[in-house]
Amino acid sequence: MDFHSTRRNVFYTQTDEDAGFAAGFTQDWMARSAQKIDTQSYPFERAQRHNSDLPTSKNYMHTRYNIPAITYEVGDETDRGAIDTSAAIFAQEMMYILTEDL
């Protein structure tokens, strides 16, 4: 997971076809989180991208370890309370998914 800020709340991910190890993780994580987040106060999108030759941490981690790698961008003007609330939900849902198979 690589964190940045930009003009909007967006998650840059691999495409579903390029998922590699842990296929379905990103789709499940986004869907489960979206069910609990107030998207009026924290609208977000998932932007699927094929890996490119650009030297980014997302591309490196996915190519090197064949794992889901995500760039988590938060909007510069997004309400800070909405960021806090949504970040907690994203973190909880990620941990639920990662521990379900234990």
C-alpha positions as CSV (number, residue, x, y, z in Angstrom):
1,M,0.0,0.0,0.0
2,D,1.4,3.3,-1.1
3,F,-0.2,6.5,0.3
4,H,-0.5,9.9,-1.5
5,S,-2.7,12.9,-1.9
6,T,-4.2,14.3,-5.1
7,R,-7.3,16.0,-6.4
8,R,-9.7,13.2,-5.5
9,N,-10.0,10.0,-3.5
10,V,-8.9,7.2,-5.7
11,F,-7.3,3.7,-5.4
12,Y,-4.9,2.8,-8.3
13,T,-4.9,-1.0,-8.5
14,Q,-4.0,-3.8,-10.9
15,T,-6.7,-5.0,-13.1
16,D,-8.8,-7.9,-11.9
17,E,-7.2,-10.0,-14.7
18,D,-3.7,-9.1,-13.4
19,A,-4.5,-9.9,-9.8
20,G,-1.8,-12.6,-9.3
21,F,-1.6,-14.1,-5.8
22,A,-4.6,-13.3,-3.6
23,A,-6.9,-12.9,-6.6
24,G,-10.2,-11.2,-5.5
25,F,-8.6,-9.4,-2.6
26,T,-8.9,-5.9,-4.0
27,Q,-12.4,-6.3,-5.3
28,D,-13.6,-7.8,-2.0
29,W,-11.9,-5.1,0.0
30,M,-13.3,-2.2,-2.0
31,A,-16.8,-3.7,-2.0
32,R,-16.9,-4.5,1.7
33,S,-15.5,-1.0,2.5
34,A,-18.0,0.7,0.2
35,Q,-20.9,-0.9,2.1
36,K,-19.8,0.8,5.3
37,I,-18.5,4.2,4.1
38,D,-20.7,7.2,3.7
39,T,-19.8,7.9,0.1
40,Q,-21.5,11.3,0.2
41,S,-18.8,12.6,2.6
42,Y,-16.1,10.3,1.3
43,P,-16.6,9.5,-2.4
44,F,-13.9,7.3,-3.8
45,E,-13.2,5.3,-6.9
46,R,-11.0,2.3,-8.0
47,A,-8.9,3.0,-11.1
48,Q,-7.6,-0.3,-12.4
49,R,-4.4,-0.1,-14.4
50,H,-2.1,-2.7,-16.0
51,N,1.4,-2.5,-14.6
52,S,3.6,-0.3,-16.7
53,D,7.3,0.2,-16.9
54,L,7.1,3.2,-14.6
55,P,9.3,2.9,-11.5
56,T,6.5,3.1,-8.9
57,S,6.2,1.1,-5.7
58,K,2.9,-0.4,-6.8
59,N,4.4,-1.7,-10.0
60,Y,7.5,-3.0,-8.3
61,M,5.7,-4.9,-5.5
62,H,3.2,-6.4,-7.9
63,T,5.8,-7.5,-10.4
64,R,8.4,-8.7,-7.8
65,Y,6.0,-10.5,-5.4
66,N,2.9,-11.1,-7.5
67,I,0.7,-9.6,-4.8
68,P,-2.0,-6.9,-4.9
69,A,-0.4,-3.5,-4.7
70,I,-2.4,-0.4,-4.3
71,T,-1.8,3.3,-4.4
72,Y,-4.2,4.9,-2.0
73,E,-4.7,8.6,-3.0
74,V,-6.6,11.0,-0.7
75,G,-8.1,14.2,-2.1
76,D,-6.3,17.3,-1.0
77,E,-9.6,19.0,-0.2
78,T,-11.4,16.0,1.4
79,D,-12.8,16.6,4.8
80,R,-10.3,15.4,7.4
81,G,-13.0,13.8,9.6
82,A,-14.2,11.8,6.6
83,I,-10.7,10.7,5.9
84,D,-10.3,9.5,9.5
85,T,-13.6,7.6,9.5
86,S,-13.0,6.0,6.1
87,A,-9.4,5.1,6.8
88,A,-10.5,3.1,9.9
89,I,-13.1,1.3,7.8
90,F,-10.6,0.5,5.1
91,A,-8.1,-0.8,7.7
92,Q,-10.7,-2.9,9.5
93,E,-12.1,-4.5,6.3
94,M,-8.5,-5.3,5.1
95,M,-7.7,-7.0,8.4
96,Y,-11.0,-9.0,8.3
97,I,-10.2,-10.3,4.8
98,L,-6.6,-11.1,5.6
99,T,-7.6,-13.1,8.7
100,E,-10.6,-14.9,7.4
101,D,-8.6,-17.9,6.1
102,L,-6.6,-18.4,9.3
